[in-house]
C-alpha cells in the first residue's frame, strides 16, 4: 500500500472510531418501586451541576419502563444519575453507572 493510500485509510479509520465514541447512549429505565418517579437527571461524573431533567413533563409510574436516550455529544460513559420521586414516598436516590455498557437499569426501593 503506498503512503497516500495508507494515510487516507488511517484518517478514515480514526474518523470512524471518533464517531463511534460520540454515539447516543440508549438504555431502558425501569421503575421497580411503588412510587411515581417524577424526575431523572444524568450528568457525566465530575460535572458539579445536574443537567436538565431527562423526563421533561413525563413521569414513570411503578412498574413502567421508558427508553432513555442521552444525546449530549460527549465521549464519556460514566454518568451520575439522580432520581426524584413524587411527594415524600421515597427519598431522592443517586447512583453512578457506565451507560455505554448499560442495556437496562431498574431503580428499586
Backbone as JSON Lines, residues from 0, in Angstrom:
{"i":0,"aa":"X","n":[0.87,-1.16,0.0],"ca":[0.0,0.0,0.0],"c":[0.92,1.22,0.0]}
{"i":1,"aa":"X","n":[0.68,2.14,-0.94],"ca":[1.55,3.31,-0.98],"c":[1.2,4.25,0.19]}
{"i":2,"aa":"X","n":[2.09,5.22,0.44],"ca":[1.93,6.1,1.59],"c":[0.64,6.9,1.56]}
{"i":3,"aa":"X","n":[0.21,7.36,0.37],"ca":[-1.02,8.15,0.27],"c":[-2.24,7.32,0.63]}
{"i":4,"aa":"X","n":[-2.32,6.12,0.08],"ca":[-3.47,5.26,0.38],"c":[-3.49,4.91,1.87]}
{"i":5,"aa":"X","n":[-2.32,4.63,2.45],"ca":[-2.26,4.29,3.87],"c":[-2.72,5.46,4.73]}
{"i":6,"aa":"X","n":[-2.27,6.67,4.39],"ca":[-2.67,7.87,5.15],"c":[-4.18,8.09,5.05]}
{"i":7,"aa":"X","n":[-4.75,7.93,3.87],"ca":[-6.19,8.11,3.68],"c":[-6.95,7.05,4.48]}
{"i":8,"aa":"X","n":[-6.48,5.83,4.45],"ca":[-7.11,4.74,5.19],"c":[-7.05,5.02,6.69]}
{"i":9,"aa":"X","n":[-5.88,5.45,7.19],"ca":[-5.72,5.74,8.61],"c":[-6.62,6.89,9.04]}
{"i":10,"aa":"X","n":[-6.73,7.93,8.21],"ca":[-7.59,9.06,8.53],"c":[-9.06,8.63,8.59]}
{"i":11,"aa":"X","n":[-9.49,7.83,7.64],"ca":[-10.87,7.36,7.62],"c":[-11.15,6.49,8.84]}
{"i":12,"aa":"X","n":[-10.21,5.65,9.19],"ca":[-10.37,4.77,10.35],"c":[-10.48,5.59,11.63]}
{"i":13,"aa":"X","n":[-9.65,6.62,11.78],"ca":[-9.71,7.43,13.0],"c":[-11.01,8.22,13.08]}
{"i":14,"aa":"X","n":[-11.54,8.69,11.96],"ca":[-12.83,9.39,11.96],"c":[-13.95,8.45,12.36]}
{"i":15,"aa":"X","n":[-13.91,7.23,11.87],"ca":[-14.92,6.24,12.23],"c":[-14.87,5.92,13.71]}
{"i":16,"aa":"X","n":[-13.67,5.74,14.25],"ca":[-13.53,5.43,15.67],"c":[-14.02,6.6,16.52]}
{"i":17,"aa":"X","n":[-13.73,7.83,16.13],"ca":[-14.18,9.0,16.88],"c":[-15.69,9.12,16.87]}
{"i":18,"aa":"X","n":[-16.31,8.84,15.75],"ca":[-17.77,8.92,15.66],"c":[-18.43,7.87,16.53]}
{"i":19,"aa":"X","n":[-17.82,6.69,16.63],"ca":[-18.4,5.63,17.45],"c":[-18.39,6.01,18.92]}
{"i":20,"aa":"X","n":[-17.4,6.75,19.37],"ca":[-17.32,7.14,20.77],"c":[-18.37,8.18,21.12]}
{"i":21,"aa":"X","n":[-18.82,8.97,20.17],"ca":[-19.76,10.05,20.46],"c":[-21.2,9.65,20.18]}
{"i":22,"aa":"X","n":[-21.47,8.37,20.04],"ca":[-22.83,7.93,19.76],"c":[-23.74,8.19,20.96]}
{"i":23,"aa":"X","n":[-25.03,8.29,20.7],"ca":[-26.01,8.47,21.76],"c":[-25.98,7.27,22.71]}
{"i":24,"aa":"X","n":[-26.22,7.54,23.98],"ca":[-26.32,6.48,24.98],"c":[-27.79,6.14,25.14]}
{"i":25,"aa":"X","n":[-28.14,4.89,24.9],"ca":[-29.53,4.46,24.94],"c":[-29.66,3.27,25.88]}
{"i":26,"aa":"X","n":[-30.62,3.35,26.8],"ca":[-30.9,2.23,27.7],"c":[-32.35,2.31,28.15]}
{"i":27,"aa":"X","n":[-32.84,1.23,28.73],"ca":[-34.2,1.2,29.25],"c":[-34.16,1.44,30.75]}
{"i":28,"aa":"X","n":[-34.93,2.4,31.21],"ca":[-35.06,2.69,32.64],"c":[-36.37,2.1,33.11]}
{"i":29,"aa":"X","n":[-36.3,1.28,34.15],"ca":[-37.5,0.65,34.71],"c":[-37.67,1.13,36.15]}
{"i":30,"aa":"X","n":[-38.91,1.5,36.48],"ca":[-39.24,1.91,37.84],"c":[-39.7,0.67,38.6]}
{"i":31,"aa":"X","n":[-38.82,0.12,39.43],"ca":[-39.13,-1.06,40.23],"c":[-39.62,-0.7,41.63]}
{"i":32,"aa":"X","n":[-40.03,0.55,41.83],"ca":[-40.53,0.98,43.14],"c":[-42.05,1.02,43.12]}
{"i":33,"aa":"X","n":[-42.62,1.36,44.26],"ca":[-44.07,1.54,44.36],"c":[-44.46,3.0,44.29]}
{"i":34,"aa":"X","n":[-43.53,3.86,43.86],"ca":[-43.77,5.3,43.8],"c":[-43.57,5.82,42.38]}
{"i":35,"aa":"X","n":[-44.18,6.96,42.09],"ca":[-44.03,7.6,40.78],"c":[-42.67,8.31,40.75]}
{"i":36,"aa":"X","n":[-41.91,8.05,39.72],"ca":[-40.62,8.71,39.5],"c":[-40.89,9.95,38.66]}
{"i":37,"aa":"X","n":[-40.74,11.13,39.26],"ca":[-41.07,12.38,38.58],"c":[-39.92,12.97,37.77]}
{"i":38,"aa":"X","n":[-38.7,12.85,38.28],"ca":[-37.56,13.49,37.63],"c":[-36.38,12.54,37.55]}
{"i":39,"aa":"X","n":[-35.66,12.61,36.43],"ca":[-34.46,11.81,36.23],"c":[-33.39,12.7,35.61]}
{"i":40,"aa":"X","n":[-32.26,12.77,36.26],"ca":[-31.14,13.59,35.79],"c":[-29.93,12.68,35.6]}
{"i":41,"aa":"X","n":[-29.1,13.01,34.62],"ca":[-27.85,12.3,34.4],"c":[-26.8,13.32,33.96]}
{"i":42,"aa":"X","n":[-25.67,13.28,34.64],"ca":[-24.55,14.17,34.31],"c":[-23.27,13.36,34.34]}
{"i":43,"aa":"X","n":[-22.34,13.65,33.46],"ca":[-21.07,12.93,33.48],"c":[-20.4,13.07,34.85]}
{"i":44,"aa":"X","n":[-19.74,12.01,35.29],"ca":[-19.0,12.04,36.54],"c":[-18.02,13.21,36.48]}
{"i":45,"aa":"X","n":[-17.95,13.98,37.55],"ca":[-17.05,15.12,37.61],"c":[-17.7,16.44,37.28]}
{"i":46,"aa":"X","n":[-18.92,16.42,36.72],"ca":[-19.65,17.65,36.46],"c":[-20.36,18.03,37.76]}
{"i":47,"aa":"X","n":[-20.19,19.25,38.21],"ca":[-20.69,19.65,39.53],"c":[-22.19,19.91,39.6]}
{"i":48,"aa":"X","n":[-22.83,20.18,38.48],"ca":[-24.25,20.51,38.47],"c":[-25.03,19.44,37.71]}
{"i":49,"aa":"X","n":[-26.29,19.23,38.14],"ca":[-27.16,18.33,37.4],"c":[-27.62,19.02,36.14]}
{"i":50,"aa":"X","n":[-27.69,18.26,35.07],"ca":[-28.17,18.82,33.81],"c":[-29.69,18.75,33.79]}
{"i":51,"aa":"X","n":[-30.33,19.11,32.69],"ca":[-31.79,19.17,32.61],"c":[-32.44,17.83,32.93]}
{"i":52,"aa":"X","n":[-33.65,17.91,33.47],"ca":[-34.46,16.72,33.74],"c":[-34.73,16.0,32.42]}
{"i":53,"aa":"X","n":[-34.33,14.76,32.33],"ca":[-34.49,13.99,31.1],"c":[-35.96,13.71,30.81]}
{"i":54,"aa":"X","n":[-36.77,13.57,31.85],"ca":[-38.19,13.28,31.67],"c":[-38.97,14.46,31.1]}
{"i":55,"aa":"X","n":[-38.52,15.67,31.37],"ca":[-39.31,16.82,30.96],"c":[-40.62,16.83,31.71]}
{"i":56,"aa":"X","n":[-41.72,16.74,31.0],"ca":[-43.05,16.74,31.64],"c":[-43.59,15.34,31.88]}
{"i":57,"aa":"X","n":[-42.83,14.34,31.56],"ca":[-43.27,12.96,31.75],"c":[-42.94,12.48,33.15]}
{"i":58,"aa":"X","n":[-43.51,11.35,33.52],"ca":[-43.2,10.67,34.77],"c":[-43.21,9.17,34.48]}
{"i":59,"aa":"X","n":[-42.65,8.41,35.4],"ca":[-42.57,6.96,35.22],"c":[-43.23,6.3,36.42]}
{"i":60,"aa":"X","n":[-44.39,5.69,36.17],"ca":[-45.14,5.05,37.24],"c":[-44.51,3.76,37.7]}
{"i":61,"aa":"X","n":[-44.98,3.24,38.84],"ca":[-44.47,1.97,39.35],"c":[-44.61,0.86,38.3]}
{"i":62,"aa":"X","n":[-43.52,0.12,38.09],"ca":[-43.53,-1.0,37.15],"c":[-43.39,-0.6,35.69]}
{"i":63,"aa":"X","n":[-43.41,0.69,35.39],"ca":[-43.3,1.14,34.0],"c":[-41.84,1.24,33.56]}
{"i":64,"aa":"X","n":[-41.63,1.18,32.25],"ca":[-40.31,1.31,31.65],"c":[-40.34,2.4,30.59]}
{"i":65,"aa":"X","n":[-39.16,2.98,30.34],"ca":[-39.05,4.02,29.33],"c":[-37.66,3.92,28.7]}
{"i":66,"aa":"X","n":[-37.6,4.07,27.39],"ca":[-36.31,4.12,26.72],"c":[-35.71,5.51,26.91]}
{"i":67,"aa":"X","n":[-34.5,5.56,27.41],"ca":[-33.8,6.81,27.68],"c":[-32.7,6.99,26.65]}
{"i":68,"aa":"X","n":[-32.61,8.15,26.06],"ca":[-31.52,8.49,25.14],"c":[-30.81,9.72,25.67]}
{"i":69,"aa":"X","n":[-29.51,9.6,25.86],"ca":[-28.69,10.74,26.24],"c":[-27.85,11.08,25.02]}
{"i":70,"aa":"X","n":[-28.21,12.18,24.39],"ca":[-27.55,12.61,23.15],"c":[-26.84,13.93,23.4]}
{"i":71,"aa":"X","n":[-25.85,13.88,24.29],"ca":[-25.17,15.12,24.65],"c":[-23.87,15.34,23.88]}
{"i":72,"aa":"X","n":[-23.53,14.42,22.98],"ca":[-22.34,14.58,22.15],"c":[-21.03,14.32,22.87]}
{"i":73,"aa":"X","n":[-21.11,13.93,24.12],"ca":[-19.89,13.66,24.88],"c":[-19.34,12.28,24.55]}
{"i":74,"aa":"X","n":[-18.09,12.08,24.89],"ca":[-17.45,10.78,24.63],"c":[-17.14,10.06,25.93]}
{"i":75,"aa":"X","n":[-17.91,10.32,26.98],"ca":[-17.73,9.67,28.27],"c":[-18.81,8.62,28.47]}
{"i":76,"aa":"X","n":[-18.53,7.68,29.36],"ca":[-19.5,6.62,29.65],"c":[-20.02,6.66,31.08]}
{"i":77,"aa":"X","n":[-19.2,7.14,32.01],"ca":[-19.57,7.16,33.42],"c":[-20.45,8.38,33.73]}
{"i":78,"aa":"X","n":[-21.67,8.11,34.18],"ca":[-22.63,9.16,34.5],"c":[-23.15,8.99,35.92]}
{"i":79,"aa":"X","n":[-23.31,10.12,36.6],"ca":[-24.05,10.15,37.86],"c":[-25.52,10.3,37.49]}
{"i":80,"aa":"X","n":[-26.38,9.6,38.23],"ca":[-27.81,9.67,37.97],"c":[-28.52,10.08,39.25]}
{"i":81,"aa":"X","n":[-29.6,10.86,39.1],"ca":[-30.4,11.32,40.23],"c":[-31.86,11.04,39.93]}
{"i":82,"aa":"X","n":[-32.54,10.43,40.9],"ca":[-33.95,10.05,40.75],"c":[-34.75,10.75,41.83]}
{"i":83,"aa":"X","n":[-35.8,11.48,41.42],"ca":[-36.66,12.18,42.37],"c":[-38.08,11.64,42.24]}
{"i":84,"aa":"X","n":[-38.65,11.29,43.4],"ca":[-39.97,10.66,43.42],"c":[-41.04,11.64,43.84]}
{"i":85,"aa":"X","n":[-42.29,11.3,43.49],"ca":[-43.44,12.14,43.81],"c":[-43.66,12.18,45.32]}
{"i":86,"aa":"X","n":[-43.94,13.37,45.83],"ca":[-44.26,13.52,47.25],"c":[-43.11,13.08,48.14]}
{"i":87,"aa":"X","n":[-43.47,12.55,49.29],"ca":[-42.48,12.1,50.26],"c":[-42.39,10.58,50.31]}
{"i":88,"aa":"X","n":[-42.87,9.91,49.25],"ca":[-42.89,8.45,49.25],"c":[-41.49,7.85,49.42]}
{"i":89,"aa":"X","n":[-40.53,8.34,48.64],"ca":[-39.15,7.85,48.69],"c":[-38.21,9.03,48.67]}
{"i":90,"aa":"X","n":[-37.06,8.87,49.31],"ca":[-36.04,9.91,49.26],"c":[-35.41,9.95,47.88]}
{"i":91,"aa":"X","n":[-34.84,11.09,47.53],"ca":[-34.07,11.22,46.3],"c":[-32.94,10.2,46.34]}
{"i":92,"aa":"X","n":[-32.72,9.53,45.22],"ca":[-31.71,8.48,45.13],"c":[-30.7,8.85,44.06]}
{"i":93,"aa":"X","n":[-29.43,8.53,44.3],"ca":[-28.4,8.76,43.28],"c":[-27.61,7.48,43.07]}
{"i":94,"aa":"X","n":[-26.99,7.38,41.9],"ca":[-26.18,6.22,41.55],"c":[-25.22,6.64,40.44]}
{"i":95,"aa":"X","n":[-24.16,5.88,40.25],"ca":[-23.21,6.1,39.16],"c":[-23.11,4.82,38.35]}
{"i":96,"aa":"X","n":[-23.22,4.95,37.02],"ca":[-23.17,3.78,36.14],"c":[-22.39,4.09,34.88]}
{"i":97,"aa":"X","n":[-21.88,3.03,34.25],"ca":[-21.28,3.12,32.92],"c":[-22.43,2.96,31.93]}
{"i":98,"aa":"X","n":[-22.89,4.05,31.35],"ca":[-24.06,3.99,30.48],"c":[-23.74,3.42,29.1]}
{"i":99,"aa":"X","n":[-22.47,3.33,28.75],"ca":[-22.1,2.72,27.46],"c":[-22.36,1.21,27.48]}
{"i":100,"aa":"X","n":[-22.28,0.61,28.66],"ca":[-22.44,-0.83,28.79],"c":[-23.81,-1.23,29.32]}
{"i":101,"aa":"X","n":[-24.63,-0.25,29.64],"ca":[-25.91,-0.5,30.29],"c":[-27.01,-0.71,29.27]}
{"i":102,"aa":"X","n":[-27.68,-1.83,29.31],"ca":[-28.82,-2.06,28.43],"c":[-30.13,-1.73,29.12]}
{"i":103,"aa":"X","n":[-30.16,-1.98,30.45],"ca":[-31.35,-1.73,31.24],"c":[-30.92,-1.38,32.65]}
{"i":104,"aa":"X","n":[-31.66,-0.46,33.26],"ca":[-31.41,-0.08,34.65],"c":[-32.73,-0.05,35.37]}
{"i":105,"aa":"X","n":[-32.81,-0.72,36.52],"ca":[-34.03,-0.73,37.33],"c":[-33.75,0.01,38.62]}
{"i":106,"aa":"X","n":[-34.53,1.04,38.87],"ca":[-34.44,1.75,40.15],"c":[-35.34,1.03,41.14]}
{"i":107,"aa":"X","n":[-34.8,0.68,42.31],"ca":[-35.56,-0.07,43.3],"c":[-35.53,0.65,44.64]}
{"i":108,"aa":"X","n":[-36.48,0.3,45.48],"ca":[-36.55,0.92,46.82],"c":[-35.44,0.41,47.69]}
